[in-house]
Amino acid sequence: MRPLVSFDWAIKRLLRQKANFGILEGFLTVLLKEDIKIQSIGESESNSQSRESKINKVDILCETTDKKVVLIELQYNSENDYFHRMYFGTSKAVIDRITEGYTYDKIAKVISINIVYFDLGQGEDYVYYGSTEFRGIHHNDTLRLSGHQSKLYHGKSEGSIRRVLYHQSQ
């Protein structure tokens, strides 16, 4: 049985008014260790069954001071394909924020935070962090930047390239 008052209900109902955004922004700022500004709190009807209406309405759309996009979705009901839903929402956020003629270095970093009330997989922890890593299929080595790329990206790691490029473009 679902509790009478849950975290998602509180965010969607109590903290939905712009006057209360400061409370939620403060909570998210402490949680993410970055200044967060809420752009909008939407409905959670993103799992439409119809292909024509397959849009992703993010529960909470935020932005950091350095223009990273933060998508926060609260999901109560279990979905077997939830990982695909996460990929879809993140990809859509990237596509929605780039226009024709932009170079790829203008793509903002998108952070997807999913708070789910069901087992997403098997593991001992209750908080997980994921990132993109390129591994060789023959030698299991991790792909690193070349000397030229390392200079271009100021010695940053592969995982932070997008963030570095975004900063360079400003």
DSSP file (Angstrom, degrees, kcal/mol; ACC not computed):
  #  RESIDUE AA STRUCTURE BP1 BP2  ACC     N-H-->O    O-->H-N    N-H-->O    O-->H-N    TCO  KAPPA ALPHA  PHI   PSI    X-CA   Y-CA   Z-CA
    1    1 A M              0   0    0      0, 0.0     0, 0.0     0, 0.0     0, 0.0   0.000 360.0 360.0 360.0 136.6    0.0    0.0    0.0
    2    2 A R        -     0   0    0      1,-0.1     4,-0.0     2,-0.1    74,-0.0  -0.524 360.0-108.1 -74.3 135.8    1.3    3.5   -0.9
    3    3 A P        -     0   0    0      0, 0.0     3,-0.2     0, 0.0    -1,-0.1  -0.264  24.5-117.8 -62.9 153.2    1.9    5.8    2.0
    4    4 A L  S    S+     0   0    0      1,-0.2     2,-0.5     5,-0.0    -2,-0.1   0.906 103.5  25.5 -59.4 -44.6   -0.5    8.7    2.5
    5    5 A V  S    S+     0   0    0      4,-0.0     2,-0.3     3,-0.0    -1,-0.2  -0.985  78.0 174.9-124.1 121.7    2.2   11.3    2.0
    6    6 A S     >  -     0   0    0     -2,-0.5     4,-2.5    -3,-0.2     5,-0.2  -0.758  44.8-102.9-120.5 169.3    5.3   10.4    0.0
    7    7 A F  H  > S+     0   0    0     -2,-0.3     4,-2.4     1,-0.2     5,-0.2   0.905 121.0  49.6 -58.1 -45.4    8.3   12.4   -1.2
    8    8 A D  H  > S+     0   0    0      1,-0.2     4,-2.6     2,-0.2    -1,-0.2   0.895 110.4  50.6 -64.7 -38.4    7.0   12.7   -4.8
    9    9 A W  H  >>S+     0   0    0      2,-0.2     4,-2.4     1,-0.2     5,-0.6   0.927 110.1  50.5 -62.9 -43.8    3.6   13.9   -3.6
   10   10 A A  I  X>S+     0   0    0     -4,-2.5     5,-2.0     2,-0.2     4,-0.8   0.922 114.1  43.7 -61.3 -45.1    5.2   16.5   -1.4
   11   11 A I  I  <5S+     0   0    0     -4,-2.4    -2,-0.2     1,-0.2    -1,-0.2   0.938 118.2  43.7 -66.3 -45.7    7.3   17.8   -4.3
   12   12 A K  I  <5S+     0   0    0     -4,-2.6    -2,-0.2    -5,-0.2    -1,-0.2   0.794 130.4  21.1 -72.9 -27.4    4.5   17.8   -6.9
   13   13 A R  I  <5S+     0   0    0     -4,-2.4     3,-0.4    -5,-0.2     4,-0.3   0.860 128.8  33.8-106.4 -56.8    1.9   19.3   -4.6
   14   14 A L  I  <<S+     0   0    0     -4,-0.8     3,-0.4    -5,-0.6    -3,-0.2   0.894 126.4  36.2 -73.3 -40.8    3.3   21.2   -1.7
   15   15 A L  S   <S+     0   0    0     -5,-2.0    -1,-0.2     1,-0.2     9,-0.1   0.291  89.2  97.8 -98.4  11.2    6.4   22.6   -3.3
   16   16 A R        +     0   0    0     -3,-0.4    -1,-0.2    -6,-0.2    25,-0.2   0.799  59.8  91.9 -70.2 -30.9    4.9   23.2   -6.8
   17   17 A Q  S >  S-     0   0    0     -3,-0.4     3,-2.1    -4,-0.3     4,-0.4  -0.434  82.3-127.5 -69.1 137.6    4.2   26.9   -6.2
   18   18 A K  G >  S+     0   0    0      1,-0.3     3,-1.4     2,-0.2     4,-0.4   0.813 108.5  65.2 -53.7 -32.6    7.0   29.2   -7.3
   19   19 A A  G 3  S+     0   0    0      1,-0.3     3,-0.3     2,-0.1    -1,-0.3   0.781 104.4  45.6 -62.3 -26.2    6.9   30.8   -3.9
   20   20 A N  G X> S+     0   0    0     -3,-2.1     4,-1.3     1,-0.2     3,-1.0   0.403  81.8  98.5 -97.6   1.1    8.1   27.5   -2.4
   21   21 A F  H <> S+     0   0    0     -3,-1.4     4,-3.5    -4,-0.4     5,-0.3   0.835  74.1  66.2 -58.3 -32.5   10.8   26.8   -5.0
   22   22 A G  H 3> S+     0   0    0     -4,-0.4     4,-2.3    -3,-0.3    -1,-0.2   0.869  99.1  50.8 -57.9 -38.3   13.4   28.2   -2.6
   23   23 A I  H <> S+     0   0    0     -3,-1.0     4,-2.0     2,-0.2    -1,-0.2   0.949 115.5  41.1 -63.4 -49.5   12.8   25.3   -0.2
   24   24 A L  H  X S+     0   0    0     -4,-1.3     4,-2.7     2,-0.2     5,-0.2   0.890 113.8  52.8 -68.2 -40.2   13.3   22.7   -3.0
   25   25 A E  H  X S+     0   0    0     -4,-3.5     4,-2.6     1,-0.2    11,-0.3   0.905 109.3  50.3 -61.5 -41.2   16.2   24.6   -4.6
   26   26 A G  H  X S+     0   0    0     -4,-2.3     4,-2.1    -5,-0.3    -2,-0.2   0.921 111.4  48.0 -61.7 -44.9   18.0   24.6   -1.2
   27   27 A F  H  X S+     0   0    0     -4,-2.0     4,-2.4     1,-0.2    -2,-0.2   0.935 115.0  44.7 -60.8 -48.1   17.4   20.9   -0.7
   28   28 A L  H  X S+     0   0    0     -4,-2.7     4,-2.9     2,-0.2     6,-0.3   0.866 110.0  55.5 -67.1 -36.6   18.6   20.1   -4.3
   29   29 A T  H  X>S+     0   0    0     -4,-2.6     4,-1.3    -5,-0.2     5,-0.9   0.916 112.0  43.0 -61.5 -44.0   21.6   22.4   -3.9
   30   30 A V  H  <5S+     0   0    0     -4,-2.1    -2,-0.2     2,-0.2    -1,-0.2   0.918 115.8  49.0 -67.5 -43.2   22.7   20.6   -0.7
   31   31 A L  H  <5S+     0   0    0     -4,-2.4    -2,-0.2     1,-0.2    -1,-0.2   0.909 122.1  32.2 -62.7 -44.6   22.0   17.2   -2.3
   32   32 A L  H  <5S-     0   0    0     -4,-2.9    -1,-0.2     2,-0.3    -2,-0.2   0.542  98.9-130.9 -93.3  -8.5   23.9   17.9   -5.5
   33   33 A K  T  <5S+     0   0    0     -4,-1.3     2,-0.3    -5,-0.2    -3,-0.2   0.840  77.3  95.1  59.0  34.9   26.6   20.2   -4.0
   34   34 A E  S   <S-     0   0    0     -5,-0.9     2,-0.3    -6,-0.3    -2,-0.3  -0.982  88.5 -94.6-148.2 148.0   25.9   22.7   -6.8
   35   35 A D        -     0   0    0     -2,-0.3    30,-0.9    -3,-0.1     2,-0.4  -0.522  46.9-163.4 -66.5 127.0   23.7   25.8   -6.9
   36   36 A I  E     -A   64   0A   0    -11,-0.3     2,-0.5    -2,-0.3    28,-0.2  -0.926  14.5-167.7-118.8 136.7   20.4   24.7   -8.5
   37   37 A K  E     -A   63   0A   0     26,-2.4    26,-1.9    -2,-0.4     2,-0.3  -0.988  22.7-132.4-122.7 121.2   17.7   26.9  -10.0
   38   38 A I  E     -A   62   0A   0     -2,-0.5    24,-0.3    24,-0.2     3,-0.1  -0.561  21.5-178.1 -74.5 130.1   14.3   25.3  -10.7
   39   39 A Q  E     -     0   0A   0     22,-3.4     2,-0.3     1,-0.4    23,-0.2   0.824  65.0 -23.3 -91.9 -42.4   13.0   26.0  -14.2
   40   40 A S  E     -A   61   0A   0     21,-1.8    21,-2.9     2,-0.0     2,-0.5  -0.986  43.7-138.6-164.8 157.1    9.7   24.1  -13.9
   41   41 A I  E     -A   60   0A   0     -2,-0.3    19,-0.2    19,-0.2    18,-0.2  -0.989  37.1-176.4-121.0 118.6    7.9   21.3  -12.2
   42   42 A G        -     0   0    0     17,-1.9     2,-0.1    16,-0.8    15,-0.0  -0.363  29.4 -82.8-107.8-175.5    5.8   19.3  -14.6
   43   43 A E        -     0   0    0     -2,-0.1     2,-0.2     1,-0.1    -1,-0.2  -0.412  34.3-126.3 -80.4 163.7    3.4   16.5  -14.6
   44   44 A S        +     0   0    0      1,-0.1     3,-0.3    -2,-0.1    14,-0.1  -0.354  69.4 119.0-110.5  52.0    4.6   12.9  -14.6
   45   45 A E        +     0   0    0     -2,-0.2     3,-0.4     1,-0.2    10,-0.2  -0.229  30.0 123.5-106.0  42.8    2.8   11.6  -17.6
   46   46 A S        +     0   0    0     11,-0.3     2,-0.3     1,-0.2    -1,-0.2   0.565  54.8  72.7 -85.0  -7.1    5.9   10.7  -19.6
   47   47 A N        +     0   0    0     -3,-0.3    -1,-0.2     7,-0.1     7,-0.1  -0.248  63.9 164.8-104.5  48.8    5.1    7.0  -20.2
   48   48 A S        -     0   0    0      7,-0.4    -2,-0.0    -3,-0.4    -3,-0.0  -0.348  34.4-144.5 -62.6 140.8    2.4    7.4  -22.7
   49   49 A Q  S    S+     0   0    0      4,-0.0     2,-0.3    -2,-0.0    -1,-0.1   0.745  75.3  88.3 -80.3 -23.7    1.6    4.2  -24.6
   50   50 A S  S    S-     0   0    0      1,-0.1     3,-0.4     3,-0.1    -2,-0.1  -0.597  72.1-142.9 -80.5 133.7    0.9    5.9  -27.9
   51   51 A R  S >  S+     0   0    0     -2,-0.3     3,-1.2     1,-0.2    -1,-0.1   0.872 101.3  55.4 -61.2 -38.0    3.8    6.5  -30.2
   52   52 A E  T 3  S+     0   0    0      1,-0.3    -1,-0.2    -3,-0.0    -2,-0.0   0.812 113.3  40.4 -66.3 -30.1    2.4    9.9  -31.3
   53   53 A S  T 3  S+     0   0    0     -3,-0.4     2,-2.1     1,-0.1    -5,-0.3   0.145  77.4 129.6-106.3  20.3    2.2   11.1  -27.7
   54   54 A K    <   +     0   0    0     -3,-1.2     2,-0.3    -7,-0.1    -8,-0.1  -0.513  33.2 141.1 -77.6  80.3    5.5    9.6  -26.5
   55   55 A I        -     0   0    0     -2,-2.1     2,-0.7   -10,-0.2    -7,-0.4  -0.821  49.9-127.3-117.0 160.3    6.9   12.8  -25.0
   56   56 A N        -     0   0    0     -2,-0.3     2,-0.8    32,-0.1   -10,-0.1  -0.913  18.0-170.7-113.6 108.7    8.9   13.1  -21.8
   57   57 A K        -     0   0    0     -2,-0.7   -11,-0.3   -15,-0.0     2,-0.1  -0.874  22.7-139.8 -96.3 109.3    7.5   15.6  -19.3
   58   58 A V        -     0   0    0     -2,-0.8   -16,-0.8     1,-0.1     3,-0.2  -0.438   4.6-138.4 -70.3 138.9   10.2   15.9  -16.7
   59   59 A D  S    S+     0   0    0     13,-0.3   -17,-1.9     1,-0.3     2,-0.4   0.953  91.3  11.7 -61.7 -49.8    9.0   16.1  -13.1
   60   60 A I  E     -AB  41  72A   0     12,-2.2    12,-2.6   -19,-0.2     2,-0.6  -0.989  68.0-165.3-133.9 124.9   11.5   18.8  -12.2
   61   61 A L  E     +AB  40  71A   0    -21,-2.9   -22,-3.4    -2,-0.4   -21,-1.8  -0.948  21.8 168.4-110.2 121.4   13.7   20.7  -14.7
   62   62 A C  E     -AB  38  70A   0      8,-2.9     8,-2.4    -2,-0.6     2,-0.3  -0.766  22.3-150.9-127.1 170.0   16.6   22.6  -13.2
   63   63 A E  E     -AB  37  69A   0    -26,-1.9   -26,-2.4    -2,-0.2     6,-0.2  -0.996  13.2-136.2-142.4 142.5   19.7   24.4  -14.2
   64   64 A T  E >   -A   36   0A   0      4,-2.3     3,-1.9    -2,-0.3   -28,-0.2  -0.449  36.0-101.3 -89.3 170.1   23.0   24.9  -12.5
   65   65 A T  T 3  S+     0   0    0    -30,-0.9   -29,-0.1     1,-0.3    -1,-0.1   0.791 125.1  53.7 -63.8 -26.3   24.9   28.2  -12.4
   66   66 A D  T 3  S-     0   0    0    -31,-0.2    -1,-0.3     2,-0.1   100,-0.0   0.079 124.4-103.6 -97.4  25.4   27.2   26.9  -15.1
   67   67 A K    <   +     0   0    0     -3,-1.9     2,-0.3     1,-0.2    -2,-0.1   0.624  67.3 151.9  70.3  19.0   24.2   26.0  -17.4
   68   68 A K        -     0   0    0     40,-0.1    -4,-2.3    42,-0.1     2,-0.4  -0.615  44.4-127.3 -73.7 142.1   24.2   22.2  -16.8
   69   69 A V  E     -Bc  63 110A   0     40,-2.4    42,-3.3    -2,-0.3     2,-0.5  -0.777  21.3-162.0 -92.0 132.4   20.6   20.8  -17.2
   70   70 A V  E     -Bc  62 111A   0     -8,-2.4    -8,-2.9    -2,-0.4     2,-0.5  -0.969   3.0-167.4-120.0 119.1   19.4   18.7  -14.4
   71   71 A L  E     -Bc  61 112A   0     40,-3.1    42,-3.6    -2,-0.5     2,-0.5  -0.912   4.5-171.8-104.1 126.2   16.4   16.4  -15.0
   72   72 A I  E     -Bc  60 113A   0    -12,-2.6   -12,-2.2    -2,-0.5     2,-0.4  -0.974   3.6-177.0-122.1 121.4   14.8   15.0  -11.9
   73   73 A E  E     - c   0 114A   0     40,-2.6    42,-2.8    -2,-0.5     2,-0.5  -0.963  12.7-157.4-121.1 133.9   12.1   12.3  -12.3
   74   74 A L  E     - c   0 115A   0     -2,-0.4     2,-0.5    40,-0.2    42,-0.2  -0.935  15.1-176.3-107.6 126.4   10.1   10.7   -9.5
   75   75 A Q  E     + c   0 116A   0     40,-2.8    42,-2.0    -2,-0.5    43,-0.1  -0.973  17.5 170.6-131.7 121.1    8.7    7.3  -10.3
   76   76 A Y        +     0   0    0     -2,-0.5     2,-0.3    40,-0.2    -1,-0.1   0.857  62.8  69.6 -93.7 -42.7    6.4    5.3   -8.0
   77   77 A N  S    S-     0   0    0      1,-0.1    41,-0.1    41,-0.0     2,-0.1  -0.601  88.0-111.2 -85.3 139.0    5.2    2.5  -10.3
   78   78 A S        -     0   0    0     -2,-0.3     2,-0.4    39,-0.1    -1,-0.1  -0.384  32.2-174.1 -67.7 139.1    7.7   -0.1  -11.5
   79   79 A E    >   -     0   0    0      1,-0.1     3,-1.3    -2,-0.1     4,-0.1  -0.988  20.8-151.6-135.1 125.9    8.6   -0.2  -15.1
   80   80 A N  T 3  S+     0   0    0     -2,-0.4     3,-0.3     1,-0.3    -1,-0.1   0.812  99.8  46.6 -65.3 -29.8   10.8   -3.0  -16.6
   81   81 A D  T >> S+     0   0    0      1,-0.2     4,-1.6     2,-0.1     3,-0.6  -0.043  72.3 125.7-102.0  31.7   12.2   -0.6  -19.3
   82   82 A Y  H <>  +     0   0    0     -3,-1.3     4,-2.2     1,-0.2    -1,-0.2   0.827  67.2  61.0 -62.7 -33.0   12.9    2.3  -16.9
   83   83 A F  H 3> S+     0   0    0     -3,-0.3     4,-2.2     1,-0.2    -1,-0.2   0.906 104.7  49.9 -59.6 -40.1   16.6    2.5  -18.1
   84   84 A H  H <> S+     0   0    0     -3,-0.6     4,-2.7     1,-0.2    -1,-0.2   0.883 107.4  54.2 -64.1 -38.0   15.3    3.2  -21.6
   85   85 A R  H  X S+     0   0    0     -4,-1.6     4,-2.4     2,-0.2    -2,-0.2   0.899 107.5  50.3 -62.8 -40.5   13.0    5.9  -20.2
   86   86 A M  H  X S+     0   0    0     -4,-2.2     4,-2.2     2,-0.2     5,-0.2   0.928 111.8  47.6 -62.4 -45.5   16.1    7.5  -18.5
   87   87 A Y  H  X S+     0   0    0     -4,-2.2     4,-2.7     1,-0.2     5,-0.2   0.910 111.4  51.4 -62.3 -42.7   18.0    7.4  -21.8
   88   88 A F  H  X S+     0   0    0     -4,-2.7     4,-2.6     1,-0.2    -2,-0.2   0.939 110.8  47.0 -60.6 -48.7   15.0    8.9  -23.7
   89   89 A G  H  X S+     0   0    0     -4,-2.4     4,-1.8     2,-0.2    -1,-0.2   0.897 114.7  46.2 -62.1 -42.2   14.6   11.8  -21.2
   90   90 A T  H  X S+     0   0    0     -4,-2.2     4,-1.8     2,-0.2    -1,-0.2   0.925 114.0  47.9 -67.3 -45.0   18.3   12.7  -21.2
   91   91 A S  H  X S+     0   0    0     -4,-2.7     4,-2.5     1,-0.2    -2,-0.2   0.905 110.7  51.6 -62.2 -41.9   18.6   12.4  -25.0
   92   92 A K  H  X S+     0   0    0     -4,-2.6     4,-2.7    -5,-0.2    -1,-0.2   0.880 106.6  54.3 -63.6 -38.0   15.5   14.6  -25.5
   93   93 A A  H  X S+     0   0    0     -4,-1.8     4,-0.6    -5,-0.2    -1,-0.2   0.886 110.1  47.2 -63.5 -38.6   16.9   17.2  -23.1
   94   94 A V  H >< S+     0   0    0     -4,-1.8     3,-1.0     2,-0.2    -2,-0.2   0.954 114.6  45.7 -65.8 -50.0   20.0   17.4  -25.3
   95   95 A I  H >< S+     0   0    0     -4,-2.5     3,-1.2     1,-0.3    -2,-0.2   0.880 108.9  55.7 -62.1 -40.4   18.1   17.6  -28.6
   96   96 A D  H 3< S+     0   0    0     -4,-2.7    -1,-0.3     1,-0.2    -2,-0.2   0.691 108.6  49.4 -66.9 -17.5   15.7   20.2  -27.2
   97   97 A R  T << S+     0   0    0     -3,-1.0     2,-0.4    -4,-0.6    -1,-0.2   0.263  97.9  72.9-110.1  11.5   18.6   22.5  -26.3
   98   98 A I    <   -     0   0    0     -3,-1.2     2,-0.3    -4,-0.2     3,-0.0  -0.984  62.6-158.1-126.8 139.2   20.6   22.6  -29.5
   99   99 A T    >   -     0   0    0     -2,-0.4     3,-2.0     1,-0.1    -2,-0.0  -0.735  36.0 -77.1-114.1 163.4   19.6   24.3  -32.7
  100  100 A E  T 3  S+     0   0    0     -2,-0.3    -1,-0.1     1,-0.3     3,-0.1  -0.273 117.1  29.3 -57.2 137.2   20.7   23.8  -36.3
  101  101 A G  T 3  S+     0   0    0      1,-0.4    -1,-0.3    -3,-0.0     2,-0.1   0.230  87.9 127.7  94.9 -14.0   24.1   25.3  -37.0
  102  102 A Y    <   -     0   0    0     -3,-2.0    -1,-0.4     1,-0.1     2,-0.2  -0.448  58.5-126.7 -70.9 147.5   25.4   24.7  -33.5
  103  103 A T    >   -     0   0    0     -2,-0.1     3,-2.0    -3,-0.1     4,-0.2  -0.623  26.5-109.1 -87.9 159.0   28.7   22.9  -33.1
  104  104 A Y  G >  S+     0   0    0      1,-0.3     3,-1.6    -2,-0.2    -1,-0.1   0.721 112.9  71.5 -64.4 -21.3   28.7   19.9  -30.8
  105  105 A D  G 3  S+     0   0    0      1,-0.3    -1,-0.3    60,-0.1    64,-0.2   0.606  88.0  66.2 -71.6  -7.3   30.8   21.7  -28.2
  106  106 A K  G <  S+     0   0    0     -3,-2.0     2,-0.3     2,-0.1    -1,-0.3   0.491  72.4 116.7 -88.3  -4.4   27.8   23.8  -27.4
  107  107 A I    <   -     0   0    0     -3,-1.6    59,-0.1    -4,-0.2     2,-0.1  -0.497  64.7-132.5 -69.0 124.5   25.9   20.8  -26.1
  108  108 A A        -     0   0    0     -2,-0.3     2,-0.3   -14,-0.2   -40,-0.1  -0.467  23.3-104.7 -75.3 147.9   25.1   21.4  -22.4
  109  109 A K        -     0   0    0     -2,-0.1   -40,-2.4    53,-0.1     2,-0.5  -0.558  35.5-152.2 -70.3 134.7   25.9   18.6  -19.9
  110  110 A V  E     -c   69   0A   0     -2,-0.3     2,-0.5   -42,-0.2   -40,-0.2  -0.953   7.1-162.9-115.1 127.3   22.6   16.9  -18.8
  111  111 A I  E     -c   70   0A   0    -42,-3.3   -40,-3.1    -2,-0.5     2,-0.6  -0.939   5.9-158.9-109.2 126.7   22.4   15.2  -15.4
  112  112 A S  E     -c   71   0A   0     -2,-0.5     2,-0.5   -42,-0.2   -40,-0.2  -0.929   7.8-173.8-110.3 120.7   19.5   12.8  -14.9
  113  113 A I  E     -c   72   0A   0    -42,-3.6   -40,-2.6    -2,-0.6     2,-0.5  -0.964   3.5-170.8-115.1 126.0   18.4   12.1  -11.4
  114  114 A N  E     -c   73   0A   0     -2,-0.5     2,-0.7   -42,-0.2   -40,-0.2  -0.968   9.7-167.2-122.5 121.4   15.8    9.4  -10.9
  115  115 A I  E     -c   74   0A   0    -42,-2.8   -40,-2.8    -2,-0.5     2,-0.3  -0.927  21.1-178.8-106.6 111.1   14.1    8.7   -7.6
  116  116 A V  E     -c   75   0A   0     -2,-0.7   -40,-0.2   -42,-0.2     4,-0.1  -0.855  31.6-151.9-118.3 148.6   12.3    5.4   -7.9
  117  117 A Y  S    S+     0   0    0    -42,-2.0     2,-0.3    -2,-0.3   -39,-0.1  -0.153  78.2  60.1-107.1  35.0   10.2    3.5   -5.4
  118  118 A F  S    S-     0   0    0    -43,-0.1     2,-0.6   -41,-0.1    -2,-0.1  -0.957  99.4 -78.2-152.1 165.6   10.9    0.1   -6.8
  119  119 A D        -     0   0    0     -2,-0.3     3,-0.1     1,-0.2    -2,-0.1  -0.594  36.3-172.3 -72.2 117.9   13.9   -2.1   -7.4
  120  120 A L        -     0   0    0     -2,-0.6     2,-0.3     1,-0.1    -1,-0.2   0.705  66.3 -43.3 -83.0 -21.5   15.7   -0.8  -10.5
  121  121 A G  S    S-     0   0    0      2,-0.1     2,-0.5    -3,-0.1    -1,-0.1  -0.880  83.3 -52.0-176.5-155.8   18.0   -3.8  -10.6
  122  122 A Q  S    S+     0   0    0     -2,-0.3     2,-0.3    -3,-0.1    -3,-0.0  -0.924  71.5 114.1-110.5 129.0   20.1   -5.8   -8.2
  123  123 A G        -     0   0    0     -2,-0.5    -2,-0.1     1,-0.1    -3,-0.0  -0.947  60.7-121.6-179.7 164.2   22.6   -4.2   -5.8
  124  124 A E  S    S+     0   0    0     -2,-0.3    -1,-0.1     2,-0.0     2,-0.0   0.745  86.4  73.8 -91.0 -26.7   23.3   -3.5   -2.2
  125  125 A D        -     0   0    0      1,-0.1     3,-0.1     2,-0.0    -2,-0.1  -0.262  64.1-148.3 -85.4 172.0   23.3    0.3   -2.3
  126  126 A Y  S    S+     0   0    0      1,-0.2     2,-0.4    -2,-0.0    -1,-0.1   0.405  84.6  55.5-118.5  -3.6   20.4    2.7   -2.5
  127  127 A V        -     0   0    0      2,-0.0     2,-0.3     0, 0.0    -1,-0.2  -0.997  66.7-178.0-130.2 128.2   22.2    5.5   -4.4
  128  128 A Y        -     0   0    0     -2,-0.4     2,-0.4    -3,-0.1     0, 0.0  -0.948  13.6-156.8-127.8 147.3   24.0    4.8   -7.7
  129  129 A Y        -     0   0    0     -2,-0.3     2,-0.3     2,-0.0    -2,-0.0  -0.981  14.0-171.6-121.7 131.6   26.0    7.0  -10.0
  130  130 A G        +     0   0    0     -2,-0.4     2,-0.3     2,-0.0    -2,-0.0  -0.915   8.1 168.3-124.1 152.4   26.5    6.2  -13.7
  131  131 A S        -     0   0    0     -2,-0.3     2,-0.5     2,-0.0    28,-0.0  -0.949  39.9 -90.6-151.3 169.8   28.7    7.7  -16.4
  132  132 A T        +     0   0    0     -2,-0.3     2,-0.4    27,-0.1    -2,-0.0  -0.741  43.4 173.4 -89.2 130.5   29.8    6.9  -19.9
  133  133 A E        -     0   0    0     -2,-0.5     2,-0.6     2,-0.0    -2,-0.0  -1.000  24.8-140.8-136.8 137.2   33.0    5.0  -20.2
  134  134 A F        -     0   0    0     -2,-0.4     9,-2.7     9,-0.3     2,-0.4  -0.887  24.6-177.4-102.9 116.4   34.6    3.6  -23.3
  135  135 A R  B     -D  142   0B   0     -2,-0.6     7,-0.2     7,-0.2     2,-0.2  -0.913  27.5-116.4-116.6 139.4   36.2    0.1  -22.8
  136  136 A G     >  -     0   0    0      5,-3.0     4,-0.8    -2,-0.4     6,-0.0  -0.461  13.2-147.0 -70.6 141.1   38.1   -2.0  -25.4
  137  137 A I  T  4 S+     0   0    0     -2,-0.2    -1,-0.1     2,-0.1    -2,-0.0   0.710  95.9  38.3 -83.1 -18.8   36.4   -5.2  -26.3
  138  138 A H  T  4 S+     0   0    0      3,-0.1    -1,-0.1     1,-0.0    -2,-0.0   0.826 133.3  18.8 -98.0 -37.9   39.7   -7.0  -26.9
  139  139 A H  T  4 S-     0   0    0      2,-0.1    -2,-0.1     0, 0.0     3,-0.1   0.409  89.8-130.6-115.7  -0.6   42.0   -5.7  -24.1
  140  140 A N     <  +     0   0    0     -4,-0.8     2,-0.2     1,-0.2    -3,-0.1   0.735  56.2 149.7  56.7  24.7   39.4   -4.3  -21.7
  141  141 A D        -     0   0    0      1,-0.0    -5,-3.0    -6,-0.0     2,-0.5  -0.505  49.9-114.5 -85.0 158.4   41.4   -1.0  -21.6
  142  142 A T  B     -D  135   0B   0     -7,-0.2    -7,-0.2    -2,-0.2     2,-0.2  -0.808  29.8-117.6 -94.0 130.2   39.7    2.4  -21.0
  143  143 A L        -     0   0    0     -9,-2.7    -9,-0.3    -2,-0.5     2,-0.3  -0.471  36.8-169.1 -66.9 130.4   39.9    4.8  -23.9
  144  144 A R        -     0   0    0     -2,-0.2     2,-0.1    13,-0.1    13,-0.1  -0.758  27.9 -89.5-117.5 165.2   41.9    8.0  -23.0
  145  145 A L        -     0   0    0     -2,-0.3    -1,-0.1    11,-0.1     2,-0.0  -0.435  41.6-119.5 -71.1 146.9   42.4   11.3  -24.7
  146  146 A S     >  -     0   0    0     -2,-0.1     4,-2.8     1,-0.1     5,-0.2  -0.278  33.7 -98.1 -75.2 172.1   45.3   11.7  -27.1
  147  147 A G  H  > S+     0   0    0      1,-0.2     4,-1.9     2,-0.2     5,-0.1   0.910 126.2  47.7 -58.4 -44.2   48.0   14.3  -26.4
  148  148 A H  H  > S+     0   0    0      2,-0.2     4,-2.6     1,-0.2    -1,-0.2   0.922 113.4  47.4 -63.7 -45.0   46.3   16.8  -28.8
  149  149 A Q  H  > S+     0   0    0      1,-0.2     4,-2.7     2,-0.2    -2,-0.2   0.897 108.6  55.0 -63.9 -40.0   42.9   16.2  -27.2
  150  150 A S  H  <>S+     0   0    0     -4,-2.8     5,-4.2     2,-0.2     6,-0.3   0.893 110.9  45.4 -61.7 -39.8   44.3   16.6  -23.7
  151  151 A K  H ><5S+     0   0    0     -4,-1.9     3,-1.5     3,-0.2    -2,-0.2   0.941 113.1  50.5 -65.1 -47.3   45.7   20.0  -24.7
  152  152 A L  H 3<5S+     0   0    0     -4,-2.6    -2,-0.2     1,-0.3    -1,-0.2   0.864 117.1  39.7 -58.9 -38.4   42.5   21.0  -26.4
  153  153 A Y  T ><5S-     0   0    0     -4,-2.7     3,-1.4    -5,-0.2    -1,-0.3   0.159 115.9-111.8-100.8  17.3   40.4   20.0  -23.3
  154  154 A H  T < 5 -     0   0    0     -3,-1.5    -3,-0.2     1,-0.3    -4,-0.1   0.841  69.8 -58.7  58.0  38.8   43.0   21.4  -20.8
  155  155 A G  T 3 <S+     0   0    0     -5,-4.2    -1,-0.3     1,-0.2    -4,-0.1   0.583  95.0 148.2  73.7  10.6   44.0   18.0  -19.4
  156  156 A K    <   -     0   0    0     -3,-1.4    -1,-0.2    -6,-0.3   -11,-0.1  -0.288  50.3-100.6 -74.3 163.9   40.5   17.0  -18.3
  157  157 A S    >   -     0   0    0      1,-0.1     3,-1.2   -13,-0.1     4,-0.3  -0.324  32.9-103.9 -79.9 166.9   39.3   13.4  -18.3
  158  158 A E  G >  S+     0   0    0      1,-0.3     3,-1.3     2,-0.2     4,-0.3   0.869 118.4  58.7 -57.4 -39.7   37.1   11.9  -21.0
  159  159 A G  G 3  S+     0   0    0      1,-0.3    -1,-0.3     2,-0.1     4,-0.2   0.676 106.8  46.3 -68.7 -17.9   34.0   12.1  -18.8
  160  160 A S  G <> S+     0   0    0     -3,-1.2     4,-2.4     1,-0.1    -1,-0.3   0.317  78.7 105.2-107.5   9.1   34.3   15.8  -18.3
  161  161 A I  H <> S+     0   0    0     -3,-1.3     4,-3.1    -4,-0.3     5,-0.3   0.923  79.0  51.4 -55.5 -49.2   34.8   16.9  -21.9
  162  162 A R  H  > S+     0   0    0     -4,-0.3     4,-2.2     1,-0.2    -1,-0.2   0.908 111.3  47.7 -58.7 -42.1   31.3   18.2  -22.4
  163  163 A R  H  > S+     0   0    0      2,-0.2     4,-2.0     1,-0.2    -1,-0.2   0.920 113.0  48.2 -65.3 -42.8   31.5   20.3  -19.3
  164  164 A V  H  X S+     0   0    0     -4,-2.4     4,-2.2     1,-0.2    -2,-0.2   0.932 111.7  49.7 -63.2 -45.9   34.9   21.7  -20.3
  165  165 A L  H  X S+     0   0    0     -4,-3.1     4,-1.7     1,-0.2    -1,-0.2   0.886 108.1  53.8 -61.6 -38.4   33.7   22.5  -23.8
  166  166 A Y  H  < S+     0   0    0     -4,-2.2     4,-0.5    -5,-0.3    -1,-0.2   0.926 109.2  48.1 -63.0 -42.5   30.7   24.2  -22.5
  167  167 A H  H >< S+     0   0    0     -4,-2.0     3,-0.9     1,-0.2    -1,-0.2   0.871 109.1  54.2 -64.7 -36.9   32.9   26.5  -20.3
  168  168 A Q  H 3< S+     0   0    0     -4,-2.2    -1,-0.2     1,-0.2    -2,-0.2   0.833 102.4  58.5 -66.2 -31.3   35.2   27.2  -23.3
  169  169 A S  T 3<        0   0    0     -4,-1.7    -1,-0.2     1,-0.2    -2,-0.2   0.608 360.0 360.0 -78.0 -10.4   32.3   28.4  -25.4
  170  170 A Q    <         0   0    0     -3,-0.9    -1,-0.2    -4,-0.5    -2,-0.1   0.477 360.0 360.0 -87.0 360.0   31.2   31.1  -23.0
